[in-house]
Amino acid sequence: MNDKIKIILVDDELLFRKGISFLLEREKNMEVIFEASNGDELISFLQLNNHHPDIIIMDLKMPVINGVEATKIIRKEFPEIKIIALTSYDSKSFVANMIDVGAVSYLIKNSTPQDLLTTINEVALKGFYYTDYIMEIIKEDVLTNKKVKSNFDNNFLTKREIEVLKLICFQKSTVEIAEQLFISPRTVEGHRNSLLLKTESRNIAGLVVYAVQNDIILGTI
């Protein structure tokens, strides 16, 4: 990988933030371009600079603007930036809320360094990364809160779109999907964009939720 993954760290605990920065800077494919102690500093930086990150690693509980509110603003103003939640809160309600507002992955602070590095690399490659635990919470959140967004008819999605959606839910990359379905990566991207449009999903998490709601994720290819 020639281009480094550009990262911003947002956490009000200075020692913890510096520790993560030290870890990431040791990786040849990662670069920390900015650190912030709260959401307000982060958003100010993004609004005043053209040098934006690929990924933001975001704590939840912070002064001034917390991680949830900052994520909402970023998803609206800078939708191309991927947000990974890294927090000490592991309750299902916190996880479900952050995923719902736009986080593409969720890590607990007692995760291993390798867990963090894997998550960053997977998000950079695929645009999202959910552990089995997080996937179960997404499913439970859909069923518990009855966030219904269902098909109107059996032809709402094409057979190929359903195949692509299933593979997205299995966390396959664009290249992996292309290889498995014997189509080009560009065609996969076209199907993914069509899925986002048809299901009115803002991101991959929305597609996963849609698949759960409509029992698509339970099927096989």
C-alpha positions as CSV (number, residue, x, y, z in Angstrom):
1,M,0.0,0.0,0.0
2,N,1.6,3.2,-1.1
3,D,-0.9,5.6,0.3
4,K,-1.0,5.7,4.1
5,I,-4.3,5.5,6.0
6,K,-4.8,9.1,7.3
7,I,-6.2,9.0,10.9
8,I,-7.5,11.5,13.4
9,L,-7.7,10.5,17.1
10,V,-10.4,12.1,19.3
11,D,-10.2,11.4,23.0
12,D,-10.1,13.7,26.1
13,E,-7.7,11.3,27.9
14,L,-4.3,12.6,26.9
15,L,-2.3,9.6,28.0
16,F,-4.5,7.1,26.3
17,R,-4.6,9.2,23.1
18,K,-0.8,9.5,23.0
19,G,-0.5,5.7,23.5
20,I,-2.8,5.0,20.6
21,S,-0.9,7.6,18.5
22,F,2.4,5.9,19.3
23,L,1.0,2.5,18.4
24,L,-0.4,3.7,15.0
25,E,2.7,5.7,14.0
26,R,4.7,2.4,14.2
27,E,2.6,1.0,11.4
28,K,4.1,1.7,7.9
29,N,0.6,2.2,6.3
30,M,-0.9,4.5,8.9
31,E,-0.4,8.2,9.7
32,V,-2.0,10.3,12.5
33,I,-2.6,13.7,11.0
34,F,-4.4,15.3,14.0
35,E,-5.4,14.8,17.6
36,A,-8.4,16.4,19.3
37,S,-9.6,16.3,22.9
38,N,-13.3,16.8,22.0
39,G,-15.7,16.9,19.1
40,D,-15.6,20.7,18.9
41,E,-11.8,20.7,18.2
42,L,-12.3,17.9,15.7
43,I,-15.1,19.7,13.7
44,S,-13.2,23.0,13.7
45,F,-10.2,21.2,12.3
46,L,-12.2,19.6,9.5
47,Q,-14.0,22.8,8.6
48,L,-10.8,24.9,8.5
49,N,-8.5,22.3,6.7
50,N,-8.7,20.6,3.3
51,H,-6.4,17.8,4.6
52,H,-9.0,15.4,5.8
53,P,-8.5,11.9,7.3
54,D,-9.7,8.6,5.9
55,I,-10.7,7.4,9.4
56,I,-11.5,9.1,12.7
57,I,-11.1,7.1,15.9
58,M,-13.7,8.6,18.3
59,D,-14.3,8.3,22.0
60,L,-17.9,8.8,23.2
61,K,-17.8,10.7,26.4
62,M,-16.0,14.0,25.9
63,P,-16.6,17.6,27.0
64,V,-18.1,20.4,24.8
65,I,-19.3,18.1,21.9
66,N,-19.4,14.3,22.7
67,G,-18.7,11.5,20.3
68,V,-22.3,10.8,19.3
69,E,-23.0,14.4,18.4
70,A,-19.7,14.8,16.6
71,T,-20.5,11.7,14.6
72,K,-23.9,13.1,13.6
73,I,-22.3,16.3,12.3
74,I,-19.5,14.5,10.5
75,R,-21.8,12.1,8.7
76,K,-23.8,15.1,7.5
77,E,-20.9,17.5,6.5
78,F,-18.1,15.0,5.7
79,P,-19.8,11.7,4.7
80,E,-16.7,10.3,3.1
81,I,-14.9,10.1,6.4
82,K,-15.2,6.7,8.3
83,I,-15.7,6.8,12.0
84,I,-14.6,4.0,14.4
85,A,-15.9,4.3,17.9
86,L,-13.3,3.5,20.6
87,T,-14.7,3.7,24.0
88,S,-15.0,2.2,27.5
89,Y,-18.8,1.9,27.1
90,D,-19.8,-1.6,26.1
91,S,-23.5,-1.5,26.8
92,K,-25.7,-2.6,23.9
93,S,-27.6,0.8,23.9
94,F,-24.3,2.7,23.3
95,V,-23.2,0.4,20.6
96,A,-26.6,0.5,18.8
97,N,-26.8,4.3,19.1
98,M,-23.3,4.9,17.6
99,I,-23.9,2.5,14.7
100,D,-27.3,4.1,14.1
101,V,-25.8,7.6,13.8
102,G,-23.0,6.5,11.4
103,A,-20.1,4.7,13.1
104,V,-18.7,2.0,10.8
105,S,-17.1,0.0,13.6
106,Y,-17.1,-0.1,17.4
107,L,-14.3,-1.1,19.7
108,I,-14.0,-1.3,23.5
109,K,-10.9,0.2,25.1
110,N,-9.8,-3.1,26.6
111,S,-9.4,-4.5,23.1
112,T,-5.9,-5.6,22.1
113,P,-3.6,-3.5,19.9
114,Q,-4.0,-6.0,17.2
115,D,-7.8,-5.7,17.4
116,L,-7.5,-2.0,16.7
117,L,-5.0,-2.4,13.9
118,T,-7.2,-5.1,12.3
119,T,-10.3,-2.8,12.6
120,I,-8.5,0.1,11.0
121,N,-7.2,-1.9,8.1
122,E,-10.6,-3.6,7.5
123,V,-12.4,-0.3,7.6
124,A,-9.9,1.2,5.1
125,L,-10.4,-1.7,2.8
126,K,-14.1,-2.4,3.0
127,G,-15.6,0.8,4.5
128,F,-16.8,-1.0,7.7
129,Y,-16.0,-3.7,10.1
130,Y,-18.4,-5.4,12.6
131,T,-17.4,-8.1,15.0
132,D,-19.9,-11.0,15.6
133,Y,-20.8,-9.2,18.9
134,I,-21.6,-6.0,17.1
135,M,-23.6,-7.8,14.4
136,E,-25.8,-9.4,17.0
137,I,-26.4,-6.0,18.6
138,I,-27.4,-4.6,15.3
139,K,-29.9,-7.5,14.8
140,E,-31.3,-7.2,18.3
141,D,-31.7,-3.4,17.8
142,V,-33.7,-3.9,14.7
143,L,-36.0,-6.5,16.2
144,T,-36.5,-4.7,19.5
145,N,-37.2,-1.3,18.1
146,K,-39.0,-2.5,15.0
147,K,-37.2,-0.2,12.7
148,V,-39.1,-1.5,9.7
149,K,-38.0,-0.8,6.2
150,S,-39.2,-3.7,4.2
151,N,-39.7,-4.8,0.6
152,F,-42.9,-3.8,-1.1
153,D,-42.6,-6.8,-3.5
154,N,-40.3,-9.7,-4.3
155,N,-38.8,-7.8,-7.2
156,F,-37.7,-4.8,-5.1
157,L,-34.1,-6.0,-5.3
158,T,-32.7,-8.0,-8.2
159,K,-31.2,-11.5,-7.7
160,R,-27.7,-10.0,-8.2
161,E,-28.3,-7.2,-5.8
162,I,-29.4,-9.7,-3.1
163,E,-26.2,-11.8,-3.8
164,V,-24.1,-8.7,-3.3
165,L,-26.0,-7.6,-0.2
166,K,-25.4,-11.0,1.4
167,L,-21.7,-10.9,0.7
168,I,-21.6,-7.3,2.1
169,C,-23.2,-8.7,5.3
170,F,-20.5,-11.4,5.4
171,Q,-18.0,-8.5,5.4
172,K,-16.5,-9.3,2.0
173,S,-14.5,-6.5,0.2
174,T,-15.4,-5.2,-3.2
175,V,-12.6,-7.3,-4.8
176,E,-13.7,-10.5,-2.9
177,I,-17.3,-10.0,-4.0
178,A,-16.2,-9.5,-7.6
179,E,-14.1,-12.7,-7.5
180,Q,-16.9,-14.8,-6.0
181,L,-19.6,-13.6,-8.4
182,F,-17.3,-13.4,-11.4
183,I,-18.0,-9.7,-12.1
184,S,-15.8,-6.6,-12.1
185,P,-15.2,-4.5,-9.0
186,R,-16.8,-1.6,-10.8
187,T,-19.9,-3.6,-11.3
188,V,-19.9,-4.5,-7.5
189,E,-19.7,-0.8,-6.7
190,G,-22.6,-0.1,-9.0
191,H,-24.7,-2.7,-7.2
192,R,-23.7,-1.3,-3.9
193,N,-24.8,2.2,-4.9
194,S,-28.0,0.8,-6.2
195,L,-28.6,-1.0,-2.9
196,L,-28.0,2.2,-0.9
197,L,-30.4,4.1,-3.1
198,K,-33.2,1.5,-3.1
199,T,-33.0,0.8,0.6
200,E,-32.5,4.5,1.5
201,S,-29.5,3.5,3.6
202,R,-26.9,6.1,4.5
203,N,-24.1,3.5,4.8
204,I,-23.1,-0.1,5.1
205,A,-24.7,-0.4,8.6
206,G,-28.0,0.6,7.0
207,L,-27.7,-2.2,4.4
208,V,-27.0,-4.7,7.2
209,V,-30.0,-3.5,9.1
210,Y,-32.1,-3.8,5.9
211,A,-30.9,-7.3,5.4
212,V,-31.8,-8.3,8.9
213,Q,-35.2,-6.8,8.6
214,N,-36.0,-8.7,5.5
215,D,-34.4,-12.0,6.5
216,I,-31.9,-11.7,3.6
217,I,-28.9,-12.2,5.9
218,L,-30.2,-15.5,7.0
219,G,-30.2,-17.0,3.5
220,T,-27.3,-18.6,1.6
221,I,-25.9,-17.7,-1.8
